[in-house]
Amino acid sequence: MIDPRLAGRNVLVTGGAGNIGAAISRAFAAQGARVAVHHLAQDAPAPGNAEWAHATPDTGAARELADELGNGSFAISADLAEPEAARRLVAAVADRLGTINVLVNNAAHCETPDTLDTLTHGSLERHYRVNAIAPALLTAEVARLHHDGEPLSIVNITTDAARAFPGQTGYGTSKAALEGLTRSTALDLAARGIRVNAVAPGPVQTGWMDEDVLARATAIVPMGRVGEPGDIADAVVYLASHQARWVTGQVVQVAGGHAL
Protein backbone atom coordinates (compact mmCIF):
# COMPACT_ATOMS: atom_id res chain seq x y z
CA MET A 1 0.00 0.00 0.00
CA ILE A 2 1.13 3.54 -0.74
CA ASP A 3 1.25 5.86 2.26
CA PRO A 4 1.66 9.51 1.24
CA ARG A 5 2.33 10.42 4.90
CA LEU A 6 0.04 13.43 4.78
CA ALA A 7 -2.21 12.52 7.71
CA GLY A 8 -1.97 15.19 10.38
CA ARG A 9 -0.07 17.57 8.11
CA ASN A 10 -1.01 21.24 7.83
CA VAL A 11 -1.73 22.54 4.34
CA LEU A 12 -2.31 26.09 3.09
CA VAL A 13 -4.12 26.23 -0.26
CA THR A 14 -4.45 29.70 -1.75
CA GLY A 15 -7.58 30.13 -3.81
CA GLY A 16 -8.66 26.96 -2.06
CA ALA A 17 -12.43 27.40 -2.09
CA GLY A 18 -13.51 26.96 -5.70
CA ASN A 19 -13.03 24.69 -8.69
CA ILE A 20 -9.44 23.38 -8.83
CA GLY A 21 -8.61 24.88 -5.44
CA ALA A 22 -11.56 23.14 -3.80
CA ALA A 23 -10.58 19.82 -5.40
CA ILE A 24 -7.05 20.26 -4.02
CA SER A 25 -8.39 21.10 -0.56
CA ARG A 26 -10.63 18.01 -0.60
CA ALA A 27 -7.82 15.78 -1.82
CA PHE A 28 -5.57 16.76 1.09
CA ALA A 29 -8.40 16.44 3.59
CA ALA A 30 -9.07 12.93 2.27
CA GLN A 31 -5.50 12.09 3.28
CA GLY A 32 -6.17 13.26 6.83
CA ALA A 33 -4.55 16.69 6.51
CA ARG A 34 -5.79 19.95 8.03
CA VAL A 35 -6.40 22.58 5.37
CA ALA A 36 -6.32 26.36 5.62
CA VAL A 37 -8.68 27.32 2.81
CA HIS A 38 -7.56 30.73 1.60
CA HIS A 39 -10.03 32.83 -0.35
CA LEU A 40 -10.52 36.39 -1.54
CA ALA A 41 -13.27 37.86 0.62
CA GLN A 42 -14.72 39.94 -2.18
CA ASP A 43 -13.78 40.63 -5.77
CA ALA A 44 -13.08 44.24 -6.60
CA PRO A 45 -15.01 45.60 -9.59
CA ALA A 46 -13.32 44.80 -12.88
CA PRO A 47 -11.29 47.82 -14.04
CA GLY A 48 -12.09 49.65 -17.24
CA ASN A 49 -13.28 47.36 -20.02
CA ALA A 50 -11.85 44.23 -18.39
CA GLU A 51 -13.88 41.27 -17.20
CA TRP A 52 -12.98 38.65 -14.62
CA ALA A 53 -12.47 35.28 -16.29
CA HIS A 54 -13.73 33.34 -13.25
CA ALA A 55 -16.02 34.12 -10.33
CA THR A 56 -14.46 34.07 -6.87
CA PRO A 57 -16.23 32.00 -4.19
CA ASP A 58 -17.42 34.17 -1.32
CA THR A 59 -16.62 33.82 2.37
CA GLY A 60 -19.69 31.70 2.99
CA ALA A 61 -18.63 29.16 0.36
CA ALA A 62 -15.11 28.97 1.82
CA ARG A 63 -16.45 28.39 5.30
CA GLU A 64 -18.86 25.72 4.08
CA LEU A 65 -15.98 23.91 2.39
CA ALA A 66 -13.81 24.11 5.51
CA ASP A 67 -16.68 22.68 7.58
CA GLU A 68 -17.04 19.88 5.04
CA LEU A 69 -13.33 19.08 5.24
CA GLY A 70 -13.36 18.88 9.03
CA ASN A 71 -10.30 17.85 11.06
CA GLY A 72 -9.57 21.41 12.11
CA SER A 73 -9.69 22.88 8.60
CA PHE A 74 -10.70 26.53 8.40
CA ALA A 75 -11.28 29.38 5.94
CA ILE A 76 -9.09 32.47 5.88
CA SER A 77 -9.25 35.49 3.59
CA ALA A 78 -6.54 37.70 2.12
CA ASP A 79 -6.14 39.87 -0.97
CA LEU A 80 -2.87 38.58 -2.40
CA ALA A 81 -2.52 41.65 -4.60
CA GLU A 82 -1.69 43.65 -1.45
CA PRO A 83 2.03 43.94 -0.60
CA GLU A 84 1.69 42.76 3.04
CA ALA A 85 -0.91 40.05 2.43
CA ALA A 86 1.51 37.13 2.12
CA ARG A 87 3.24 37.90 5.40
CA ARG A 88 -0.02 38.36 7.27
CA LEU A 89 -1.59 35.24 5.76
CA VAL A 90 1.31 32.93 6.61
CA ALA A 91 1.59 34.37 10.11
CA ALA A 92 -2.13 33.88 10.76
CA VAL A 93 -2.11 30.28 9.49
CA ALA A 94 1.05 29.41 11.43
CA ASP A 95 -0.41 30.98 14.57
CA ARG A 96 -3.42 28.71 14.29
CA LEU A 97 -1.76 25.50 13.10
CA GLY A 98 1.72 25.80 14.54
CA THR A 99 3.53 24.82 11.36
CA ILE A 100 2.87 24.67 7.63
CA ASN A 101 3.90 21.42 5.93
CA VAL A 102 2.49 22.09 2.48
CA LEU A 103 1.92 25.35 0.61
CA VAL A 104 -0.11 25.21 -2.60
CA ASN A 105 0.11 28.46 -4.56
CA ASN A 106 -3.11 28.04 -6.51
CA ALA A 107 -4.72 31.50 -6.38
CA ALA A 108 -4.59 33.27 -9.73
CA HIS A 109 -5.64 36.48 -11.40
CA CYS A 110 -7.07 36.16 -14.89
CA GLU A 111 -8.88 38.93 -16.72
CA THR A 112 -10.01 39.47 -20.27
CA PRO A 113 -9.22 40.89 -22.72
CA ASP A 114 -5.56 39.99 -22.28
CA THR A 115 -4.15 40.46 -25.76
CA LEU A 116 -1.07 42.43 -26.77
CA ASP A 117 -3.33 45.02 -28.37
CA THR A 118 -5.27 45.60 -25.14
CA LEU A 119 -2.29 45.33 -22.78
CA THR A 120 -1.92 48.06 -20.15
CA HIS A 121 0.45 48.64 -17.27
CA GLY A 122 -2.42 48.05 -14.89
CA SER A 123 -3.53 44.73 -16.36
CA LEU A 124 0.03 43.42 -16.46
CA GLU A 125 0.65 44.51 -12.87
CA ARG A 126 -2.57 42.88 -11.65
CA HIS A 127 -1.61 39.55 -13.22
CA TYR A 128 1.95 39.62 -11.89
CA ARG A 129 1.00 40.68 -8.36
CA VAL A 130 -1.15 37.61 -7.78
CA ASN A 131 0.36 35.05 -10.16
CA ALA A 132 4.09 35.64 -9.55
CA ILE A 133 4.85 38.10 -6.76
CA ALA A 134 2.46 36.65 -4.16
CA PRO A 135 3.71 33.05 -4.62
CA ALA A 136 7.30 34.29 -4.26
CA LEU A 137 6.49 36.12 -1.03
CA LEU A 138 4.44 33.21 0.34
CA THR A 139 7.29 30.82 -0.42
CA ALA A 140 9.75 33.10 1.36
CA GLU A 141 7.49 33.39 4.40
CA VAL A 142 6.87 29.66 4.87
CA ALA A 143 10.58 28.98 4.31
CA ARG A 144 11.50 31.45 7.07
CA LEU A 145 9.27 29.56 9.51
CA HIS A 146 10.59 26.14 8.52
CA HIS A 147 12.48 24.11 11.12
CA ASP A 148 15.06 21.47 10.22
CA GLY A 149 13.55 18.01 10.15
CA GLU A 150 10.01 19.18 9.44
CA PRO A 151 8.55 18.28 6.05
CA LEU A 152 7.77 21.22 3.80
CA SER A 153 6.64 20.94 0.21
CA ILE A 154 5.58 23.82 -2.00
CA VAL A 155 3.48 23.21 -5.11
CA ASN A 156 2.79 26.03 -7.56
CA ILE A 157 -0.14 25.86 -9.97
CA THR A 158 0.88 27.26 -13.32
CA THR A 159 -0.63 26.51 -16.76
CA ASP A 160 0.43 25.10 -20.08
CA ALA A 161 -0.39 28.59 -21.38
CA ALA A 162 2.99 29.50 -19.88
CA ARG A 163 4.64 27.78 -22.86
CA ALA A 164 2.99 30.19 -25.32
CA PHE A 165 -0.68 30.97 -25.57
CA PRO A 166 -1.89 33.73 -27.89
CA GLY A 167 -4.46 36.04 -26.39
CA GLN A 168 -3.27 35.61 -22.78
CA THR A 169 -0.29 37.93 -22.56
CA GLY A 170 -0.44 38.92 -18.90
CA TYR A 171 -1.74 35.61 -17.63
CA GLY A 172 0.58 33.41 -19.66
CA THR A 173 3.75 35.39 -19.01
CA SER A 174 3.05 35.75 -15.29
CA LYS A 175 2.63 31.98 -15.07
CA ALA A 176 5.88 31.53 -16.98
CA ALA A 177 7.48 33.65 -14.27
CA LEU A 178 5.96 31.30 -11.70
CA GLU A 179 7.63 28.35 -13.43
CA GLY A 180 10.96 30.18 -13.28
CA LEU A 181 10.33 30.84 -9.60
CA THR A 182 9.69 27.13 -9.09
CA ARG A 183 13.10 26.18 -10.43
CA SER A 184 15.06 28.95 -8.72
CA THR A 185 13.51 28.45 -5.28
CA ALA A 186 13.88 24.67 -5.57
CA LEU A 187 17.63 25.18 -5.90
CA ASP A 188 17.77 27.80 -3.14
CA LEU A 189 15.81 25.67 -0.66
CA ALA A 190 16.98 22.13 -1.45
CA ALA A 191 19.76 22.12 1.15
CA ARG A 192 17.14 22.98 3.79
CA GLY A 193 15.03 19.96 2.88
CA ILE A 194 12.29 22.04 1.27
CA ARG A 195 10.94 20.83 -2.06
CA VAL A 196 9.35 23.12 -4.67
CA ASN A 197 7.48 21.84 -7.72
CA ALA A 198 4.70 22.96 -10.03
CA VAL A 199 1.71 21.50 -11.82
CA ALA A 200 0.84 22.93 -15.24
CA PRO A 201 -2.79 22.12 -16.11
CA GLY A 202 -4.11 22.01 -19.63
CA PRO A 203 -7.73 22.91 -20.45
CA VAL A 204 -9.80 22.09 -17.35
CA GLN A 205 -13.57 22.38 -17.22
CA THR A 206 -14.38 24.54 -14.23
CA GLY A 207 -17.56 25.98 -15.72
CA TRP A 208 -15.95 28.45 -18.09
CA MET A 209 -16.36 26.32 -21.23
CA ASP A 210 -19.68 26.38 -23.03
CA GLU A 211 -20.53 23.53 -25.41
CA ASP A 212 -18.71 25.11 -28.35
CA VAL A 213 -15.53 25.85 -26.39
CA LEU A 214 -15.65 22.41 -24.80
CA ALA A 215 -15.86 20.73 -28.19
CA ARG A 216 -12.96 22.75 -29.57
CA ALA A 217 -10.82 22.14 -26.49
CA THR A 218 -11.54 18.42 -26.54
CA ALA A 219 -10.49 18.23 -30.19
CA ILE A 220 -6.98 19.52 -29.46
CA VAL A 221 -6.25 17.32 -26.44
CA PRO A 222 -4.55 14.10 -27.61
CA MET A 223 -6.16 12.00 -24.86
CA GLY A 224 -9.60 13.01 -26.12
CA ARG A 225 -11.02 14.88 -23.14
CA VAL A 226 -10.52 18.08 -21.19
CA GLY A 227 -9.34 17.91 -17.61
CA GLU A 228 -11.33 17.78 -14.41
CA PRO A 229 -10.30 19.53 -11.17
CA GLY A 230 -9.56 16.15 -9.61
CA ASP A 231 -6.92 15.44 -12.28
CA ILE A 232 -4.95 18.42 -11.03
CA ALA A 233 -5.58 17.72 -7.35
CA ASP A 234 -4.19 14.19 -7.61
CA ALA A 235 -0.96 15.48 -9.15
CA VAL A 236 -0.60 18.09 -6.40
CA VAL A 237 -1.06 15.49 -3.67
CA TYR A 238 1.57 13.30 -5.31
CA LEU A 239 4.13 16.12 -5.39
CA ALA A 240 3.49 16.85 -1.71
CA SER A 241 3.64 13.19 -0.73
CA HIS A 242 6.40 10.99 0.64
CA GLN A 243 6.50 9.24 -2.74
CA ALA A 244 7.86 12.44 -4.31
CA ARG A 245 10.50 12.91 -1.60
CA TRP A 246 13.35 13.23 -4.14
CA VAL A 247 11.44 15.33 -6.66
CA THR A 248 12.08 19.07 -6.74
CA GLY A 249 12.28 21.85 -9.30
CA GLN A 250 9.90 20.09 -11.68
CA VAL A 251 7.00 21.48 -13.70
CA VAL A 252 4.64 18.55 -14.25
CA GLN A 253 2.31 19.08 -17.17
CA VAL A 254 -1.10 17.56 -16.41
CA ALA A 255 -2.84 18.17 -19.69
CA GLY A 256 -3.64 14.94 -21.52
CA GLY A 257 -0.84 15.66 -23.99
CA HIS A 258 -2.02 19.18 -24.80
CA ALA A 259 0.67 21.75 -25.68
CA LEU A 260 3.59 19.33 -25.66
C-alpha positions in Angstrom: 0.0 0.0 0.0 1.1 3.5 -0.7 1.2 5.9 2.3 1.7 9.5 1.2 2.3 10.4 4.9 0.0 13.4 4.8 -2.2 12.5 7.7 -2.0 15.2 10.4 -0.1 17.6 8.1 -1.0 21.2 7.8 -1.7 22.5 4.3 -2.3 26.1 3.1 -4.1 26.2 -0.3 -4.4 29.7 -1.8 -7.6 30.1 -3.8 -8.7 27.0 -2.1 -12.4 27.4 -2.1 -13.5 27.0 -5.7 -13.0 24.7 -8.7 -9.4 23.4 -8.8 -8.6 24.9 -5.4 -11.6 23.1 -3.8 -10.6 19.8 -5.4 -7.0 20.3 -4.0 -8.4 21.1 -0.6 -10.6 18.0 -0.6 -7.8 15.8 -1.8 -5.6 16.8 1.1 -8.4 16.4 3.6 -9.1 12.9 2.3 -5.5 12.1 3.3 -6.2 13.3 6.8 -4.5 16.7 6.5 -5.8 20.0 8.0 -6.4 22.6 5.4 -6.3 26.4 5.6 -8.7 27.3 2.8 -7.6 30.7 1.6 -10.0 32.8 -0.4 -10.5 36.4 -1.5 -13.3 37.9 0.6 -14.7 39.9 -2.2 -13.8 40.6 -5.8 -13.1 44.2 -6.6 -15.0 45.6 -9.6 -13.3 44.8 -12.9 -11.3 47.8 -14.0 -12.1 49.7 -17.2 -13.3 47.4 -20.0 -11.8 44.2 -18.4 -13.9 41.3 -17.2 -13.0 38.7 -14.6 -12.5 35.3 -16.3 -13.7 33.3 -13.2 -16.0 34.1 -10.3 -14.5 34.1 -6.9 -16.2 32.0 -4.2 -17.4 34.2 -1.3 -16.6 33.8 2.4 -19.7 31.7 3.0 -18.6 29.2 0.4 -15.1 29.0 1.8 -16.5 28.4 5.3 -18.9 25.7 4.1 -16.0 23.9 2.4 -13.8 24.1 5.5 -16.7 22.7 7.6 -17.0 19.9 5.0 -13.3 19.1 5.2 -13.4 18.9 9.0 -10.3 17.8 11.1 -9.6 21.4 12.1 -9.7 22.9 8.6 -10.7 26.5 8.4 -11.3 29.4 5.9 -9.1 32.5 5.9 -9.2 35.5 3.6 -6.5 37.7 2.1 -6.1 39.9 -1.0 -2.9 38.6 -2.4 -2.5 41.7 -4.6 -1.7 43.6 -1.4 2.0 43.9 -0.6 1.7 42.8 3.0 -0.9 40.1 2.4 1.5 37.1 2.1 3.2 37.9 5.4 0.0 38.4 7.3 -1.6 35.2 5.8 1.3 32.9 6.6 1.6 34.4 10.1 -2.1 33.9 10.8 -2.1 30.3 9.5 1.1 29.4 11.4 -0.4 31.0 14.6 -3.4 28.7 14.3 -1.8 25.5 13.1 1.7 25.8 14.5 3.5 24.8 11.4 2.9 24.7 7.6 3.9 21.4 5.9 2.5 22.1 2.5 1.9 25.4 0.6 -0.1 25.2 -2.6 0.1 28.5 -4.6 -3.1 28.0 -6.5 -4.7 31.5 -6.4 -4.6 33.3 -9.7 -5.6 36.5 -11.4 -7.1 36.2 -14.9 -8.9 38.9 -16.7 -10.0 39.5 -20.3 -9.2 40.9 -22.7 -5.6 40.0 -22.3 -4.1 40.5 -25.8 -1.1 42.4 -26.8 -3.3 45.0 -28.4 -5.3 45.6 -25.1 -2.3 45.3 -22.8 -1.9 48.1 -20.2 0.5 48.6 -17.3 -2.4 48.1 -14.9 -3.5 44.7 -16.4 0.0 43.4 -16.5 0.6 44.5 -12.9 -2.6 42.9 -11.6 -1.6 39.5 -13.2 1.9 39.6 -11.9 1.0 40.7 -8.4 -1.2 37.6 -7.8 0.4 35.0 -10.2 4.1 35.6 -9.6 4.9 38.1 -6.8 2.5 36.7 -4.2 3.7 33.1 -4.6 7.3 34.3 -4.3 6.5 36.1 -1.0 4.4 33.2 0.3 7.3 30.8 -0.4 9.7 33.1 1.4 7.5 33.4 4.4 6.9 29.7 4.9 10.6 29.0 4.3 11.5 31.4 7.1 9.3 29.6 9.5 10.6 26.1 8.5 12.5 24.1 11.1 15.1 21.5 10.2 13.6 18.0 10.1 10.0 19.2 9.4 8.5 18.3 6.1 7.8 21.2 3.8 6.6 20.9 0.2 5.6 23.8 -2.0 3.5 23.2 -5.1 2.8 26.0 -7.6 -0.1 25.9 -10.0 0.9 27.3 -13.3 -0.6 26.5 -16.8 0.4 25.1 -20.1 -0.4 28.6 -21.4 3.0 29.5 -19.9 4.6 27.8 -22.9 3.0 30.2 -25.3 -0.7 31.0 -25.6 -1.9 33.7 -27.9 -4.5 36.0 -26.4 -3.3 35.6 -22.8 -0.3 37.9 -22.6 -0.4 38.9 -18.9 -1.7 35.6 -17.6 0.6 33.4 -19.7 3.7 35.4 -19.0 3.1 35.8 -15.3 2.6 32.0 -15.1 5.9 31.5 -17.0 7.5 33.7 -14.3 6.0 31.3 -11.7 7.6 28.4 -13.4 11.0 30.2 -13.3 10.3 30.8 -9.6 9.7 27.1 -9.1 13.1 26.2 -10.4 15.1 28.9 -8.7 13.5 28.4 -5.3 13.9 24.7 -5.6 17.6 25.2 -5.9 17.8 27.8 -3.1 15.8 25.7 -0.7 17.0 22.1 -1.5 19.8 22.1 1.2 17.1 23.0 3.8 15.0 20.0 2.9 12.3 22.0 1.3 10.9 20.8 -2.1 9.4 23.1 -4.7 7.5 21.8 -7.7 4.7 23.0 -10.0 1.7 21.5 -11.8 0.8 22.9 -15.2 -2.8 22.1 -16.1 -4.1 22.0 -19.6 -7.7 22.9 -20.4 -9.8 22.1 -17.3 -13.6 22.4 -17.2 -14.4 24.5 -14.2 -17.6 26.0 -15.7 -16.0 28.5 -18.1 -16.4 26.3 -21.2 -19.7 26.4 -23.0 -20.5 23.5 -25.4 -18.7 25.1 -28.3 -15.5 25.9 -26.4 -15.7 22.4 -24.8 -15.9 20.7 -28.2 -13.0 22.8 -29.6 -10.8 22.1 -26.5 -11.5 18.4 -26.5 -10.5 18.2 -30.2 -7.0 19.5 -29.5 -6.3 17.3 -26.4 -4.5 14.1 -27.6 -6.2 12.0 -24.9 -9.6 13.0 -26.1 -11.0 14.9 -23.1 -10.5 18.1 -21.2 -9.3 17.9 -17.6 -11.3 17.8 -14.4 -10.3 19.5 -11.2 -9.6 16.1 -9.6 -6.9 15.4 -12.3 -5.0 18.4 -11.0 -5.6 17.7 -7.3 -4.2 14.2 -7.6 -1.0 15.5 -9.1 -0.6 18.1 -6.4 -1.1 15.5 -3.7 1.6 13.3 -5.3 4.1 16.1 -5.4 3.5 16.9 -1.7 3.6 13.2 -0.7 6.4 11.0 0.6 6.5 9.2 -2.7 7.9 12.4 -4.3 10.5 12.9 -1.6 13.4 13.2 -4.1 11.4 15.3 -6.7 12.1 19.1 -6.7 12.3 21.9 -9.3 9.9 20.1 -11.7 7.0 21.5 -13.7 4.6 18.5 -14.3 2.3 19.1 -17.2 -1.1 17.6 -16.4 -2.8 18.2 -19.7 -3.6 14.9 -21.5 -0.8 15.7 -24.0 -2.0 19.2 -24.8 0.7 21.8 -25.7 3.6 19.3 -25.7 
